[in-house]
Amino acid sequence: MFQYLITNFNDFQLACLGSFFLHESVFFLSGLPFILLERAGWLSKYKIQTKNNTPAAQEKCITRLLLYHFCVNLPLMMASYPVFKLMGMRNTLPLPSWKVISTQVLFYFILEDFVFYWGHRILHTKWLYKHVHSVHHEYATPFGLTSEYAHPAEILFLGFATIVGPIITGPHLITLWLWMIVRVLETVEAHCGYHFPWSLSNFLPLYGGADFHDYHHRLLYTKSGNYSSTFVYMDW
């Protein structure tokens, strides 16, 4: 499969357009089911808040997301191509071992969580919350897709937390894609609005999950706590 990709597409297409397509696919395929669950009322006993979003609010979120993704995220990915090359990213064979991939992805999670915590906390200062971060908090009852519903300035600001790890390590494209997939799935789960018996937070002691982050959205104040993206120890 990867041999086919590197044979038929150039570096720019894979690093920028391929990454964008992969992100959109994983994000919407993982996030849309939570809209259906909320509308249909299925699994409501696992819903953290009893309040539901209106169909109009859900549709507004999707419309804005598509606008931001195609008008902000995609141009940013394309403009960042020289950075991808400068950081030493490669897409050649052989692929890195699973030991290398898993070690790098774990490093990215820890570093991203640290950087995100401080960036998110800064966004909760009075002026930045009012003019930037309040957009993300329009949804006091979050659902999966609201994870990336934010002011364009916030997308750029907190997006740095996601790419700083890969910038440091210069990973293989496969590692970058895997990091993107698990990071998207994690943030969608954190905003999904449901706490299931199989939720990771029931099994991983330091993992925040939906219950942890839902509390952050319920309190519409500048100092609500629970600022971390993935783990809980920074907030402790």
N, CA, C and O of each residue as an XYZ file, in Angstrom:
944
protein
N       0.827     -1.204      0.000
C       0.000      0.000      0.000
C       0.864      1.258      0.000
O       0.669      2.154     -0.821
N       1.824      1.318      0.931
C       2.671      2.507      0.989
C       3.563      2.609     -0.240
O       3.872      3.709     -0.700
N       3.978      1.461     -0.772
C       4.770      1.457     -1.997
C       3.980      2.086     -3.139
O       4.535      2.826     -3.951
N       2.694      1.791     -3.200
C       1.823      2.379     -4.226
C       1.760      3.896     -4.070
O       1.814      4.624     -5.061
N       1.647      4.374     -2.834
C       1.530      5.811     -2.578
C       2.786      6.558     -3.001
O       2.700      7.589     -3.667
N       3.958      6.042     -2.617
C       5.187      6.762     -2.932
C       5.546      6.640     -4.414
O       6.333      7.432     -4.933
N       4.969      5.650     -5.088
C       5.214      5.491     -6.523
C       4.353      6.443     -7.337
O       4.794      6.949     -8.370
N       3.129      6.693     -6.883
C       2.167      7.459     -7.680
C       1.958      8.900     -7.225
O       1.295      9.675     -7.915
N       2.516      9.269     -6.069
C       2.336     10.636     -5.577
C       3.686     11.193     -5.119
O       4.526     10.467     -4.586
N       3.874     12.498     -5.338
C       5.135     13.110     -4.926
C       5.104     13.511     -3.452
O       4.084     13.362     -2.780
N       6.234     14.021     -2.959
C       6.359     14.359     -1.540
C       5.327     15.381     -1.093
O       4.717     15.235     -0.034
N       5.134     16.409     -1.897
C       4.183     17.473     -1.550
C       2.762     16.921     -1.447
O       2.040     17.236     -0.501
N       2.367     16.113     -2.401
C       1.013     15.546     -2.399
C       0.778     14.673     -1.171
O      -0.295     14.717     -0.569
N       1.773     13.888     -0.806
C       1.616     12.996      0.339
C       1.626     13.758      1.658
O       0.767     13.542      2.513
N       2.597     14.649      1.819
C       2.766     15.348      3.087
C       1.641     16.335      3.356
O       1.203     16.471      4.498
N       1.169     17.020      2.333
C       0.166     18.072      2.529
C      -1.245     17.601      2.185
O      -2.124     17.578      3.046
N      -1.452     17.232      0.942
C      -2.792     16.830      0.525
C      -3.194     15.498      1.141
O      -4.339     15.321      1.558
N      -2.248     14.558      1.199
C      -2.538     13.265      1.810
C      -2.860     13.395      3.280
O      -3.784     12.752      3.777
N      -2.100     14.229      3.984
C      -2.345     14.452      5.412
C      -3.700     15.112      5.629
O      -4.420     14.764      6.565
N      -4.044     16.051      4.776
C      -5.335     16.738      4.904
C      -6.495     15.777      4.666
O      -7.469     15.776      5.418
N      -6.392     14.967      3.628
C      -7.447     13.999      3.326
C      -7.592     12.988      4.459
O      -8.706     12.628      4.838
N      -6.469     12.537      4.992
C      -6.505     11.574      6.092
C      -7.158     12.202      7.320
O      -7.993     11.580      7.976
N      -6.777     13.421      7.619
C      -7.357     14.123      8.773
C      -8.866     14.272      8.632
O      -9.615     13.974      9.562
N      -9.307     14.732      7.471
C     -10.744     14.946      7.268
C     -11.521     13.634      7.386
O     -12.599     13.595      7.978
N     -10.979     12.587      6.832
C     -11.650     11.285      6.858
C     -11.797     10.782      8.294
O     -12.889     10.401      8.715
N     -10.701     10.784      9.035
C     -10.734     10.276     10.409
C     -11.603     11.164     11.288
O     -12.381     10.662     12.098
N     -11.481     12.470     11.137
C     -12.218     13.411     11.987
C     -13.725     13.277     11.804
O     -14.458     13.130     12.782
N     -14.189     13.326     10.566
C     -15.638     13.300     10.346
C     -16.227     11.902     10.535
O     -17.354     11.773     11.013
N     -15.493     10.868     10.174
C     -16.006      9.512     10.374
C     -16.107      9.148     11.857
O     -16.975      8.367     12.248
N     -15.229      9.708     12.673
C     -15.286      9.430     14.112
C     -16.227     10.375     14.841
O     -16.785     10.014     15.877
N     -16.414     11.590     14.309
C     -17.229     12.584     14.997
C     -18.707     12.570     14.659
O     -19.538     12.833     15.528
N     -19.049     12.272     13.426
C     -20.454     12.299     12.997
C     -21.350     11.325     13.761
O     -22.496     11.674     14.045
N     -20.884     10.113     14.109
C     -21.768      9.201     14.851
C     -22.311      9.780     16.156
O     -23.401      9.400     16.584
N     -21.583     10.680     16.789
C     -22.065     11.255     18.050
C     -23.213     12.233     17.823
O     -24.043     12.437     18.709
N     -23.262     12.834     16.645
C     -24.418     13.653     16.298
C     -25.643     12.756     16.137
O     -26.729     13.089     16.611
N     -25.466     11.624     15.471
C     -26.572     10.691     15.273
C     -27.051     10.126     16.609
O     -28.255      9.991     16.826
N     -26.124      9.796     17.499
C     -26.497      9.280     18.821
C     -27.324     10.303     19.583
O     -28.321      9.956     20.216
N     -26.912     11.558     19.522
C     -27.612     12.609     20.253
C     -28.998     12.847     19.681
O     -29.963     13.000     20.430
N     -29.103     12.880     18.365
C     -30.409     13.117     17.738
C     -31.378     11.966     17.970
O     -32.568     12.178     18.203
N     -30.854     10.745     17.904
C     -31.724      9.575     18.041
C     -32.014      9.228     19.502
O     -32.964      8.504     19.801
N     -31.186      9.751     20.405
C     -31.369      9.444     21.820
C     -30.847      8.074     22.218
O     -31.142      7.583     23.308
N     -30.076      7.459     21.341
C     -29.519      6.145     21.654
C     -28.395      6.293     22.683
O     -27.686      7.299     22.704
N     -28.246      5.277     23.534
C     -27.204      5.241     24.556
C     -27.244      6.474     25.460
O     -26.213      6.902     25.978
N     -28.433      7.039     25.647
C     -28.568      8.268     26.428
C     -28.153      8.073     27.892
O     -27.783      9.036     28.565
N     -28.213      6.849     28.377
C     -27.824      6.613     29.770
C     -26.330      6.846     29.997
O     -25.883      7.000     31.134
N     -25.561      6.869     28.901
C     -24.138      7.128     29.011
C     -23.788      8.591     28.729
O     -22.625      8.984     28.814
N     -24.790      9.386     28.396
C     -24.542     10.794     28.088
C     -24.227     11.551     29.378
O     -24.917     11.383     30.383
N     -23.200     12.370     29.347
C     -22.742     13.061     30.549
C     -23.711     14.167     30.946
O     -24.013     14.332     32.128
N     -24.197     14.921     29.974
C     -25.174     15.973     30.233
C     -26.522     15.577     29.644
O     -26.586     14.918     28.606
N     -27.587     15.980     30.305
C     -28.924     15.658     29.795
C     -29.322     16.585     28.651
O     -30.164     16.232     27.825
N     -28.726     17.751     28.602
C     -29.045     18.719     27.553
C     -28.548     18.223     26.204
O     -27.466     17.644     26.106
N     -29.348     18.456     25.159
C     -28.956     18.111     23.793
C     -28.777     19.379     22.959
O     -29.391     20.409     23.238
N     -27.942     19.292     21.951
C     -27.795     20.392     21.001
C     -28.901     20.329     19.958
O     -29.355     19.243     19.599
N     -29.328     21.458     19.480
C     -30.348     21.486     18.437
C     -29.723     21.090     17.105
O     -28.519     21.259     16.917
N     -30.522     20.565     16.177
C     -29.983     20.262     14.845
C     -29.354     21.477     14.191
O     -28.360     21.348     13.477
N     -29.920     22.661     14.424
C     -29.362     23.888     13.839
C     -27.958     24.156     14.379
O     -27.068     24.566     13.634
N     -27.766     23.922     15.682
C     -26.450     24.134     16.290
C     -25.442     23.119     15.747
O     -24.282     23.458     15.512
N     -25.881     21.888     15.550
C     -25.000     20.867     14.997
C     -24.602     21.208     13.563
O     -23.440     21.070     13.180
N     -25.582     21.654     12.778
C     -25.310     22.001     11.384
C     -24.396     23.221     11.280
O     -23.553     23.298     10.385
N     -24.568     24.172     12.197
C     -23.683     25.341     12.226
C     -22.250     24.901     12.468
O     -21.323     25.405     11.834
N     -22.069     23.964     13.383
C     -20.734     23.454     13.692
C     -20.098     22.824     12.457
O     -18.940     23.102     12.147
N     -20.843     21.982     11.756
C     -20.303     21.300     10.572
C     -19.944     22.307      9.481
O     -18.889     22.198      8.855
N     -20.820     23.287      9.253
C     -20.582     24.292      8.217
C     -19.323     25.094      8.509
O     -18.489     25.303      7.629
N     -19.194     25.544      9.768
C     -18.014     26.321     10.149
C     -16.748     25.480     10.057
O     -15.701     25.972      9.633
N     -16.841     24.218     10.451
C     -15.675     23.341     10.386
C     -15.170     23.188      8.953
O     -13.969     23.283      8.700
N     -16.075     22.955      8.036
C     -15.672     22.815      6.640
C     -15.019     24.094      6.130
O     -14.040     24.048      5.385
N     -15.575     25.246      6.542
C     -15.007     26.530      6.145
C     -13.594     26.688      6.709
O     -12.669     27.058      5.987
N     -13.435     26.404      8.009
C     -12.124     26.544      8.643
C     -11.116     25.553      8.082
O      -9.959     25.901      7.850
N     -11.555     24.315      7.863
C     -10.626     23.294      7.395
C     -10.093     23.601      6.001
O      -8.899     23.457      5.737
N     -10.999     24.031      5.102
C     -10.567     24.276      3.731
C      -9.924     25.653      3.542
O      -9.103     25.838      2.643
N     -10.293     26.613      4.384
C      -9.774     27.973      4.214
C      -8.631     28.313      5.166
O      -7.916     29.291      4.948
N      -8.451     27.511      6.226
C      -7.369     27.761      7.178
C      -6.412     26.569      7.227
O      -5.217     26.711      6.966
N      -6.952     25.392      7.564
C      -6.092     24.224      7.754
C      -5.354     23.809      6.485
O      -4.141     23.600      6.507
N      -6.092     23.690      5.374
C      -5.469     23.229      4.132
C      -4.395     24.197      3.637
O      -3.288     23.749      3.336
N      -4.667     25.508      3.538
C      -3.597     26.429      3.132
C      -2.401     26.396      4.080
O      -1.255     26.524      3.650
N      -2.680     26.223      5.383
C      -1.588     26.173      6.352
C      -0.721     24.943      6.137
O       0.505     25.024      6.205
N      -1.359     23.799      5.876
C      -0.599     22.582      5.593
C       0.269     22.746      4.354
O       1.422     22.314      4.331
N      -0.292     23.375      3.322
C       0.447     23.562      2.073
C       1.611     24.528      2.269
O       2.699     24.322      1.731
N       1.368     25.587      3.048
C       2.425     26.561      3.295
C       3.513     25.997      4.200
O       4.647     26.477      4.194
N       3.159     24.969      4.982
C       4.111     24.389      5.931
C       4.978     23.302      5.313
O       5.802     22.704      6.005
N       4.807     23.040      4.031
C       5.574     21.973      3.391
C       7.086     22.133      3.568
O       7.770     21.149      3.850
N       7.630     23.358      3.409
C       9.078     23.512      3.655
C       9.486     23.123      5.080
O      10.596     22.640      5.303
N       8.580     23.339      6.042
C       8.871     22.964      7.430
C       8.945     21.448      7.553
O       9.813     20.908      8.239
N       8.001     20.757      6.862
C       8.035     19.297      6.863
C       9.381     18.788      6.357
O       9.969     17.871      6.931
N       9.852     19.388      5.287
C      11.120     18.960      4.703
C      12.295     19.332      5.606
O      13.235     18.555      5.776
N      12.225     20.536      6.182
C      13.315     21.003      7.024
C      13.475     20.143      8.273
O      14.590     19.938      8.753
N      12.347     19.637      8.802
C      12.424     18.852     10.033
C      12.874     17.416      9.761
O      12.988     16.613     10.687
N      13.130     17.094      8.487
C      13.712     15.802      8.151
C      12.715     14.697      7.919
O      13.080     13.521      7.920
N      11.451     15.055      7.718
C      10.443     14.026      7.463
C      10.768     13.282      6.164
O      11.146     13.894      5.165
N      10.617     11.957      6.195
C      10.876     11.153      5.000
C       9.698     10.230      4.731
O       8.910      9.934      5.629
N       9.588      9.786      3.509
C       8.497      8.875      3.149
C       9.017      7.697      2.336
O       8.302      7.136      1.505
N      10.266      7.330      2.585
C      10.888      6.252      1.827
C      10.771      4.930      2.579
O      10.447      4.896      3.766
N      11.037      3.865      1.870
C      11.123      2.539      2.474
C      12.566      2.271      2.886
O      13.478      2.803      2.254
N      12.808      1.471      3.917
C      11.827      0.712      4.696
C      11.109      1.586      5.720
O      11.590      2.658      6.086
N       9.954      1.113      6.174
C       9.211      1.823      7.203
C       9.914      1.669      8.546
O      10.603      0.673      8.769
N       9.752      2.629      9.435
C      10.366      2.496     10.770
C       9.722      1.350     11.545
O       8.594      0.951     11.257
N      10.437      0.834     12.510
C       9.909     -0.265     13.325
C       8.794      0.246     14.235
O       8.683      1.445     14.491
N       7.973     -0.686     14.719
C       6.890     -0.306     15.624
C       7.441      0.257     16.926
O       6.792      1.083     17.568
N       8.638     -0.182     17.323
C       9.255      0.349     18.539
C       9.562      1.829     18.380
O       9.314      2.625     19.285
N      10.098      2.188     17.235
C      10.411      3.598     16.962
C       9.133      4.413     16.865
O       9.038      5.496     17.443
N       8.145      3.895     16.133
C       6.878      4.615     15.954
C       6.182      4.842     17.293
O       5.766      5.960     17.598
N       6.057      3.786     18.089
C       5.336      3.887     19.360
C       6.056      4.814     20.339
O       5.414      5.551     21.087
N       7.390      4.777     20.332
C       8.157      5.658     21.216
C       7.961      7.114     20.834
O       7.771      7.972     21.697
N       8.007      7.389     19.542
C       7.825      8.765     19.087
C       6.409      9.262     19.364
O       6.235     10.396     19.811
N       5.406      8.445     19.110
C       4.019      8.860     19.332
C       3.762      9.115     20.816
O       3.066     10.068     21.165
N       4.309      8.284     21.685
C       4.173      8.503     23.123
C       4.831      9.826     23.517
O       4.274     10.587     24.308
N       6.007     10.098     22.968
C       6.684     11.370     23.216
C       5.826     12.537     22.755
O       5.734     13.552     23.445
N       5.194     12.398     21.587
C       4.335     13.465     21.072
C       3.163     13.725     22.013
O       2.814     14.878     22.268
N       2.559     12.665     22.525
C       1.422     12.810     23.440
C       1.827     13.585     24.696
O       1.120     14.497     25.125
N       2.965     13.217     25.279
C       3.408     13.860     26.516
C       3.757     15.324     26.273
O       3.367     16.198     27.048
N       4.492     15.587     25.197
C       4.898     16.959     24.893
C       3.694     17.809     24.489
O       3.558     18.952     24.925
N       2.828     17.247     23.659
C       1.631     17.986     23.220
C       0.770     18.371     24.411
O       0.272     19.494     24.483
N       0.593     17.448     25.341
C      -0.237     17.706     26.510
C       0.343     18.840     27.351
O      -0.399     19.683     27.855
N       1.663     18.862     27.502
C       2.331     19.905     28.280
C       2.170     21.274     27.617
O       1.784     22.245     28.268
N       2.467     21.340     26.323
C       2.374     22.608     25.593
C       0.921     23.071     25.500
O       0.626     24.255     25.662
N       0.017     22.122     25.236
C      -1.403     22.457     25.117
C      -1.932     23.017     26.425
O      -2.691     23.986     26.424
N      -1.533     22.411     27.552
C      -2.014     22.879     28.865
C      -1.743     24.371     29.041
O      -2.646     25.131     29.389
N      -0.499     24.790     28.800
C      -0.149     26.187     29.024
C      -0.793     27.101     27.988
O      -1.239     28.200     28.316
N      -0.841     26.644     26.732
C      -1.508     27.448     25.708
C      -2.998     27.613     25.993
O      -3.556     28.700     25.842
N      -3.627     26.523     26.404
C      -5.057     26.551     26.716
C      -5.325     27.434     27.928
O      -6.305     28.178     27.963
N      -4.452     27.344     28.911
C      -4.618     28.166     30.113
C      -4.491     29.651     29.783
O      -5.211     30.481     30.338
N      -3.570     29.978     28.877
C      -3.417     31.371     28.434
C      -4.684     31.842     27.728
O      -5.107     32.986     27.896
N      -5.286     30.956     26.940
C      -6.523     31.312     26.227
C      -7.687     31.562     27.184
O      -8.697     32.148     26.794
N      -7.550     31.127     28.414
C      -8.604     31.360     29.396
C      -8.366     32.627     30.219
O      -9.092     32.879     31.181
N      -7.368     33.421     29.858
C      -7.265     34.752     30.447
C      -8.378     35.612     29.847
O      -8.881     35.333     28.759
N      -8.744     36.642     30.568
C      -9.991     37.364     30.289
C     -10.113     37.847     28.839
O     -11.125     37.592     28.185
N      -9.089     38.542     28.334
C      -9.193     39.138     27.002
C      -9.205     38.057     25.912
O     -10.028     38.103     24.998
N      -8.298     37.095     26.014
C      -8.219     36.053     24.998
C      -9.446     35.152     25.018
O      -9.896     34.683     23.972
N      -9.983     34.914     26.204
C     -11.201     34.105     26.267
C     -12.341     34.822     25.556
O     -13.071     34.212     24.774
N     -12.494     36.111     25.826
C     -13.596     36.876     25.250
C     -13.497     36.979     23.737
O     -14.501     36.838     23.038
N     -12.295     37.224     23.224
C     -12.133     37.526     21.805
C     -11.727     36.330     20.950
O     -11.855     36.379     19.727
N     -11.237     35.254     21.575
C     -10.765     34.104     20.791
C     -11.395     32.793     21.255
O     -12.118     32.140     20.502
N     -11.113     32.417     22.498
C     -11.457     31.063     22.955
C     -12.947     30.865     23.198
O     -13.420     29.730     23.231
N     -13.683     31.942     23.365
C     -15.133     31.817     23.602
C     -15.843     31.160     22.423
O     -16.928     30.602     22.586
N     -15.242     31.222     21.239
C     -15.832     30.559     20.069
C     -15.929     29.058     20.319
O     -16.961     28.441     20.058
N     -14.848     28.479     20.825
C     -14.853     27.040     21.122
C     -15.869     26.709     22.209
O     -16.447     25.623     22.216
N     -16.081     27.638     23.118
C     -16.994     27.402     24.242
C     -18.442     27.782     23.927
O     -19.278     27.835     24.829
N     -18.736     28.043     22.670
C     -20.136     28.258     22.295
C     -20.966     27.009     22.594
O     -22.175     27.091     22.809
N     -20.307     25.867     22.604
C     -20.994     24.600     22.870
C     -20.673     24.146     24.297
O     -19.642     23.525     24.553
N     -21.590     24.476     25.222
C     -21.431     24.047     26.613
C     -21.675     22.555     26.749
O     -21.200     21.921     27.691
N     -22.422     21.997     25.796
C     -22.629     20.550     25.725
C     -21.910     20.056     24.478
O     -22.492     20.036     23.394
N     -20.656     19.660     24.620
C     -19.878     19.310     23.434
C     -20.295     17.982     22.813
O     -20.835     17.108     23.490
N     -20.039     17.845     21.534
C     -20.140     16.573     20.829
C     -18.892     16.440     19.979
O     -18.180     17.423     19.775
N     -18.614     15.265     19.486
C     -17.329     14.953     18.878
C     -16.742     16.013     17.966
O     -15.559     16.335     18.077
N     -17.550     16.562     17.063
C     -17.038     17.499     16.074
C     -16.681     18.856     16.657
O     -15.936     19.610     16.030
N     -17.190     19.191     17.836
C     -16.846     20.485     18.435
C     -15.386     20.530     18.876
O     -14.885     21.594     19.239
N     -14.705     19.397     18.850
C     -13.301     19.359     19.250
C     -12.445     20.305     18.415
O     -11.453     20.835     18.915
N     -12.812     20.526     17.146
C     -12.021     21.400     16.288
C     -12.788     22.662     15.904
O     -12.382     23.393     15.001
N     -13.890     22.908     16.591
C     -14.652     24.135     16.354
C     -14.004     25.243     17.183
O     -14.143     25.267     18.406
N     -13.303     26.153     16.523
C     -12.549     27.175     17.255
C     -12.259     28.360     16.342
O     -12.375     28.270     15.120
N     -11.889     29.447     16.950
C     -11.462     30.649     16.229
C     -10.206     30.319     15.417
O      -9.344     29.585     15.901
N     -10.086     30.846     14.192
C      -8.882     30.559     13.390
C      -7.579     30.861     14.119
O      -6.588     30.153     13.945
N      -7.581     31.910     14.933
C      -6.357     32.235     15.696
C      -6.029     31.134     16.687
O      -4.858     30.839     16.926
N      -7.049     30.527     17.263
C      -6.816     29.418     18.199
C      -6.314     28.185     17.467
O      -5.465     27.457     17.980
N      -6.832     27.951     16.277
C      -6.374     26.815     15.473
C      -4.866     26.921     15.240
O      -4.143     25.930     15.345
N      -4.402     28.125     14.924
C      -2.976     28.336     14.694
C      -2.184     28.248     15.988
O      -1.097     27.670     16.019
N      -2.727     28.819     17.052
C      -2.026     28.906     18.328
C      -1.845     27.528     18.965
O      -0.727     27.141     19.307
N      -2.944     26.790     19.123
C      -2.866     25.481     19.775
C      -2.388     24.390     18.818
O      -1.946     23.327     19.253
N      -2.479     24.657     17.511
C      -1.979     23.683     16.549
C      -0.486     23.449     16.697
O       0.028     22.391     16.334
N       0.205     24.448     17.233
C       1.652     24.303     17.453
C       1.945     23.155     18.402
O       2.956     22.468     18.255
N       1.059     22.940     19.385
C       1.271     21.853     20.353
C       1.290     20.492     19.662
O       1.990     19.578     20.097
N       0.524     20.365     18.593
C       0.432     19.093     17.874
C       1.668     18.818     17.025
O       2.078     17.667     16.876
N       2.262     19.870     16.471
C       3.367     19.651     15.529
C       4.747     19.805     16.152
O       5.747     19.468     15.518
N       4.822     20.316     17.405
C       6.147     20.564     17.984
C       6.935     19.265     18.156
O       8.149     19.253     17.950
N       6.261     18.168     18.532
C       6.943     16.887     18.673
C       7.541     16.402     17.365
O       8.733     16.099     17.313
N       6.735     16.318     16.294
C       7.289     15.930     14.994
C       8.389     16.863     14.494
O       9.328     16.408     13.841
N       8.290     18.157     14.790
C       9.332     19.091     14.377
C      10.662     18.714     15.020
O      11.715     18.798     14.387
N      10.602     18.300     16.280
C      11.816     17.954     17.012
C      12.435     16.655     16.502
O      13.655     16.548     16.374
N      11.579     15.663     16.209
C      12.100     14.324     15.883
C      12.268     14.053     14.401
O      13.018     13.151     14.026
N      11.583     14.818     13.537
C      11.684     14.547     12.109
C      11.251     13.143     11.747
O      12.076     12.353     11.287
N       9.988     12.804     11.938
C       9.548     11.416     11.801
C       9.344     10.983     10.351
O       9.368     11.796      9.427
N       9.146      9.690     10.186
C       8.682      9.153      8.906
C       7.240      9.585      8.713
O       6.516      9.788      9.688
N       6.820      9.726      7.475
C       5.453     10.149      7.176
C       4.423      9.217      7.810
O       3.369      9.668      8.258
N       4.722      7.935      7.848
C       3.806      6.967      8.470
C       3.608      7.293      9.954
O       2.493      7.213     10.468
N       4.695      7.658     10.635
C       4.600      8.023     12.045
C       3.755      9.281     12.206
O       2.919      9.361     13.106
N       3.972     10.256     11.341
C       3.198     11.493     11.382
C       1.715     11.214     11.172
O       0.867     11.781     11.861
N       1.409     10.347     10.227
C       0.004     10.015      9.961
C      -0.624      9.275     11.137
O      -1.765      9.546     11.512
N       0.125      8.343     11.714
C      -0.409      7.603     12.861
C      -0.648      8.548     14.034
O      -1.668      8.444     14.714
N       0.280      9.464     14.276
C       0.109     10.466     15.331
C      -1.141     11.303     15.075
O      -1.916     11.574     15.993
N      -1.327     11.701     13.842
C      -2.505     12.487     13.492
C      -3.791     11.709     13.764
O      -4.757     12.261     14.291
N      -3.800     10.438     13.407
C      -4.999      9.610     13.587
C      -5.339      9.470     15.071
O      -6.476      9.722     15.468
N      -4.371      9.074     15.887
C      -4.664      8.841     17.305
C      -4.964     10.143     18.023
O      -5.769     10.153     18.955
N      -4.343     11.239     17.618
C      -4.623     12.542     18.241
C      -6.037     13.003     17.906
O      -6.745     13.514     18.774
N      -6.450     12.826     16.661
C      -7.822     13.197     16.271
C      -8.836     12.343     17.021
O      -9.817     12.867     17.550
N      -8.607     11.027     17.072
C      -9.531     10.142     17.780
C      -9.603     10.495     19.258
O     -10.672     10.428     19.864
N      -8.464     10.873     19.843
C      -8.445     11.234     21.269
C      -9.233     12.502     21.526
O     -10.003     12.557     22.485
N      -9.062     13.523     20.698
C      -9.755     14.783     20.951
C     -11.246     14.680     20.642
O     -12.057     15.343     21.289
N     -11.613     13.859     19.664
C     -13.032     13.619     19.388
C     -13.675     12.902     20.568
O     -14.787     13.235     20.978
N     -12.957     11.903     21.115
C     -13.484     11.171     22.268
C     -13.639     12.090     23.476
O     -14.608     11.969     24.225
N     -12.687     13.011     23.670
C     -12.736     13.923     24.812
C     -13.914     14.885     24.728
O     -14.397     15.373     25.749
N     -14.375     15.156     23.512
C     -15.494     16.082     23.315
C     -16.805     15.369     23.010
O     -17.805     16.033     22.736
N     -16.835     14.052     23.047
C     -17.994     13.316     22.536
C     -19.244     13.493     23.386
O     -20.354     13.351     22.874
N     -19.090     13.802     24.686
C     -20.252     13.994     25.546
C     -20.793     12.725     26.172
O     -21.834     12.748     26.829
N     -20.088     11.608     25.972
C     -20.526     10.319     26.511
C     -19.405      9.683     27.328
O     -18.232      9.768     26.963
N     -19.773      9.055     28.420
C     -18.811      8.276     29.198
C     -19.298      6.826     29.224
O     -20.237      6.482     29.942
N     -18.640      5.990     28.428
C     -19.051      4.600     28.271
C     -18.279      3.689     29.238
O     -17.234      4.082     29.758
N     -18.783      2.493     29.475
C     -18.014      1.533     30.287
C     -16.679      1.177     29.651
O     -15.738      0.792     30.345
N     -16.597      1.306     28.333
C     -15.360      0.969     27.624
C     -14.478      2.205     27.359
O     -13.479      2.100     26.647
N     -14.829      3.354     27.912
C     -14.016      4.551     27.731
C     -12.623      4.343     28.326
O     -12.474      3.712     29.373
N     -11.615      4.875     27.655
C     -10.224      4.664     28.082
C      -9.953      5.187     29.484
O      -9.095      4.658     30.191
N     -10.680      6.222     29.890
C     -10.443      6.796     31.219
C     -10.774      5.814     32.341
O     -10.348      6.004     33.480
N     -11.537      4.761     32.017
C     -11.835      3.727     33.019
C     -10.668      2.766     33.217
O     -10.623      2.023     34.197
N      -9.721      2.790     32.271
C      -8.629      1.813     32.305
C      -7.245      2.451     32.433
O      -6.321      1.827     32.956
N      -7.098      3.692     31.956
C      -5.815      4.381     32.028
C      -5.893      5.452     33.110
O      -6.619      6.433     32.942
N      -5.168      5.294     34.215
C      -5.295      6.182     35.374
C      -5.049      7.666     35.084
O      -5.698      8.517     35.693
N      -4.136      7.994     34.179
C      -3.789      9.390     33.932
C      -4.543      9.999     32.755
O      -4.359     11.173     32.432
N      -5.394      9.194     32.114
C      -6.113      9.664     30.926
C      -7.378     10.421     31.340
O      -8.151      9.945     32.171
N      -7.580     11.607     30.753
C      -8.726     12.432     31.122
C     -10.028     11.956     30.521
O     -10.950     11.574     31.241
N     -10.107     11.979     29.201
C     -11.308     11.508     28.512
C     -12.462     12.493     28.550
O     -12.304     13.656     28.921
N     -13.628     11.996     28.156
C     -14.797     12.850     27.967
C     -15.303     13.462     29.268
O     -15.663     14.638     29.297
N     -15.334     12.688     30.332
C     -15.862     13.200     31.600
C     -15.002     14.352     32.116
O     -15.521     15.345     32.625
N     -13.708     14.211     31.982
C     -12.750     15.231     32.414
C     -12.946     16.524     31.628
O     -13.013     17.605     32.212
N     -13.039     16.410     30.305
C     -13.116     17.610     29.474
C     -14.527     18.188     29.427
O     -14.692     19.392     29.227
N     -15.538     17.356     29.608
C     -16.907     17.855     29.600
C     -17.121     18.847     30.739
O     -17.839     19.836     30.591
N     -16.484     18.568     31.879
C     -16.556     19.486     33.025
C     -16.039     20.863     32.636
O     -16.597     21.884     33.037
N     -14.969     20.883     31.851
C     -14.367     22.135     31.394
C     -15.361     22.944     30.558
O     -15.392     24.171     30.654
N     -16.163     22.278     29.751
C     -17.128     22.974     28.903
C     -18.367     23.418     29.677
O     -18.993     24.415     29.318
N     -18.722     22.700     30.722
C     -19.916     23.060     31.492
C     -19.734     24.370     32.249
O     -20.707     25.082     32.498
N     -18.496     24.692     32.615
C     -18.237     25.922     33.358
C     -17.799     27.020     32.390
O     -16.663     27.010     31.915
N     -18.673     27.945     32.102
C     -18.388     28.979     31.107
C     -17.715     30.180     31.764
O     -18.228     31.298     31.716
N     -16.583     29.937     32.366
C     -15.836     30.992     33.027
C     -14.396     30.953     32.548
O     -13.953     29.980     31.939
N     -13.670     32.034     32.834
C     -12.289     32.103     32.350
C     -11.359     31.194     33.138
O     -10.265     30.887     32.662
N     -11.760     30.750     34.335
C     -10.899     29.883     35.147
C     -11.658     28.617     35.518
O     -12.061     28.439     36.667
N     -11.847     27.755     34.553
C     -12.673     26.563     34.764
C     -11.854     25.329     35.116
O     -12.414     24.331     35.569
N     -10.521     25.376     34.913
C      -9.701     24.199     35.178
C      -9.809     23.166     34.074
O     -10.448     23.399     33.048
N      -9.169     22.005     34.296
C      -9.157     20.912     33.308
C      -8.693     21.415     31.937
O      -9.390     21.263     30.935
N      -7.522     22.005     31.919
C      -7.000     22.598     30.686
C      -6.264     21.601     29.800
O      -6.113     21.847     28.604
N      -5.806     20.490     30.350
C      -4.997     19.537     29.578
C      -5.799     18.916     28.444
O      -7.027     18.846     28.494
N      -5.088     18.470     27.434
C      -5.748     17.858     26.279
C      -5.961     16.359     26.462
O      -6.977     15.820     26.023
N      -5.015     15.683     27.105
C      -5.057     14.218     27.168
C      -4.992     13.673     28.590
O      -5.833     12.866     28.986
N      -4.011     14.105     29.346
C      -3.774     13.555     30.675
C      -4.295     14.503     31.767
O      -4.764     15.603     31.475
N      -4.204     14.061     33.019
C      -4.777     14.866     34.100
C      -3.727     15.429     35.051
O      -4.055     16.284     35.874
N      -2.477     14.982     34.967
C      -1.506     15.347     36.000
C      -1.123     16.824     35.962
O      -0.797     17.390     37.005
N      -1.151     17.465     34.794
C      -0.861     18.891     34.730
C      -1.898     19.680     35.525
O      -1.556     20.650     36.200
N      -3.140     19.276     35.449
C      -4.194     19.970     36.184
C      -4.134     19.651     37.668
O      -4.524     20.481     38.489
N      -3.654     18.468     38.030
C      -3.437     18.182     39.443
C      -2.468     19.206     40.037
O      -2.153     19.139     41.225
